[in-house]
């Protein structure tokens, strides 16, 4: 994770307009927070900061919308989480992690387990080697 942080910082320094680098940097802070490497209350502002920067560059970036939805879930702001994940899922090609986070951080906590399972099944069909979709 230390090396990942260095690489994201370098990518952003080389191209500050690289929206996906900002969104993935936000995702790194999400991982640091949920794995206990960083206090979640310290990670959440960094998640929001880098996600907002990504969305300033590309307002439709699904990875950015998914990270804002995830941050909203940690605030128990279910309408905002739903809104952000709907925006993230409105694109033709959906990245596996966006689909997984929608299922895990929006559908399951709001009691829509069957819909979450369907998202995992779709993800597994689209990315059969992705072990994270095999948790149903």
C-alpha positions as CSV (number, residue, x, y, z in Angstrom):
1,X,0.0,0.0,0.0
2,X,2.9,2.3,0.6
3,X,4.2,1.7,-2.9
4,X,0.7,2.1,-4.3
5,X,0.5,5.5,-2.6
6,X,3.8,6.5,-4.1
7,X,2.7,5.5,-7.5
8,X,-0.5,7.4,-7.3
9,X,1.2,10.5,-6.1
10,X,3.7,10.2,-9.0
11,X,0.9,9.6,-11.6
12,X,-1.0,12.7,-10.3
13,X,2.2,14.8,-10.3
14,X,2.9,13.7,-13.9
15,X,-0.7,14.4,-15.0
16,X,-2.9,16.3,-12.5
17,X,-5.8,15.9,-15.0
18,X,-5.7,12.1,-14.8
19,X,-9.2,11.6,-13.3
20,X,-8.9,7.8,-12.8
21,X,-5.6,8.2,-10.8
22,X,-7.4,10.5,-8.4
23,X,-10.3,8.1,-8.0
24,X,-8.0,5.1,-7.5
25,X,-6.0,7.2,-5.0
26,X,-9.3,7.7,-3.1
27,X,-9.9,3.9,-3.3
28,X,-6.4,3.4,-1.7
29,X,-7.5,5.6,1.3
30,X,-10.7,3.5,1.5
31,X,-8.6,0.4,1.8
32,X,-6.3,2.0,4.3
33,X,-9.3,2.9,6.4
34,X,-11.1,-0.4,6.3
35,X,-8.0,-2.5,6.9
36,X,-7.1,-0.3,10.0
37,X,-3.9,1.1,8.5
38,X,-5.4,4.5,8.9
39,X,-8.2,5.7,11.2
40,X,-11.4,5.7,9.1
41,X,-12.1,9.3,10.3
42,X,-8.8,10.3,8.8
43,X,-9.3,8.3,5.6
44,X,-12.8,9.6,4.8
45,X,-11.8,13.2,4.2
46,X,-9.0,12.0,1.9
47,X,-11.4,9.7,0.0
48,X,-13.8,12.6,-0.5
49,X,-11.0,15.0,-1.5
50,X,-9.5,12.8,-4.2
51,X,-12.9,11.6,-5.4
52,X,-14.1,15.2,-5.8
53,X,-11.0,16.1,-7.7
54,X,-11.5,13.1,-10.0
55,X,-15.1,14.2,-10.6
56,X,-14.1,17.8,-11.3
57,X,-12.0,16.4,-14.1
58,X,-14.6,13.8,-15.3
59,X,-18.0,14.1,-13.7
60,X,-19.2,10.8,-15.2
61,X,-16.3,8.7,-14.0
62,X,-17.9,5.5,-12.6
63,X,-15.1,4.8,-10.2
64,X,-15.4,8.3,-8.7
65,X,-19.2,8.0,-8.3
66,X,-18.7,4.6,-6.6
67,X,-16.2,6.0,-4.2
68,X,-18.6,8.9,-3.3
69,X,-21.4,6.3,-2.8
70,X,-19.1,4.3,-0.5
71,X,-18.2,7.4,1.5
72,X,-22.0,8.2,1.8
73,X,-22.6,4.7,3.1
74,X,-20.1,5.3,5.9
75,X,-22.1,8.4,6.8
76,X,-25.3,6.2,6.7
77,X,-26.6,8.6,4.0
78,X,-28.5,5.9,2.1
79,X,-30.2,8.3,-0.4
80,X,-26.8,9.8,-1.4
81,X,-25.2,6.4,-1.6
82,X,-28.0,5.2,-3.9
83,X,-27.7,8.3,-6.0
84,X,-24.0,8.0,-6.5
85,X,-24.1,4.3,-7.2
86,X,-27.0,4.8,-9.7
87,X,-24.8,7.3,-11.5
88,X,-21.8,4.9,-11.4
89,X,-23.9,2.1,-12.8
90,X,-25.5,4.1,-15.6
91,X,-22.6,3.5,-18.0
92,X,-22.4,0.8,-20.6
93,X,-19.2,-0.8,-19.3
94,X,-19.1,-1.2,-15.5
95,X,-15.8,-2.0,-13.8
96,X,-15.9,-5.1,-11.6
97,X,-15.1,-3.2,-8.5
98,X,-17.9,-0.6,-9.2
99,X,-20.4,-3.5,-9.5
100,X,-19.0,-5.2,-6.4
101,X,-19.1,-2.0,-4.3
102,X,-22.7,-1.3,-5.4
103,X,-23.7,-4.7,-4.2
104,X,-21.6,-4.6,-1.0
105,X,-22.0,-1.0,0.1
106,X,-25.4,-0.1,-1.2
107,X,-27.7,-3.1,-1.9
108,X,-26.8,-5.4,1.0
109,X,-26.9,-2.7,3.8
110,X,-30.3,-1.5,2.5
111,X,-31.8,-5.0,2.7
112,X,-31.7,-5.8,-1.0
113,X,-29.7,-9.1,-0.8
114,X,-31.3,-10.7,-3.9
115,X,-30.3,-7.7,-6.0
116,X,-26.8,-7.8,-4.5
117,X,-26.5,-11.5,-5.4
118,X,-27.5,-10.7,-9.0
119,X,-24.8,-8.1,-9.2
120,X,-22.3,-10.6,-7.9
121,X,-23.5,-13.1,-10.5
122,X,-23.2,-10.5,-13.3
123,X,-19.8,-9.6,-12.1
124,X,-18.7,-13.2,-12.1
125,X,-20.0,-13.7,-15.6
126,X,-18.1,-10.6,-16.8
127,X,-14.9,-11.4,-14.9
128,X,-14.9,-15.2,-14.1
129,X,-11.4,-15.2,-12.5
130,X,-12.3,-12.4,-10.0
131,X,-12.4,-14.2,-6.7
132,X,-14.2,-11.3,-5.0
133,X,-17.4,-12.2,-6.8
134,X,-17.4,-15.7,-5.3
135,X,-18.5,-14.6,-1.9
136,X,-22.3,-15.2,-2.3
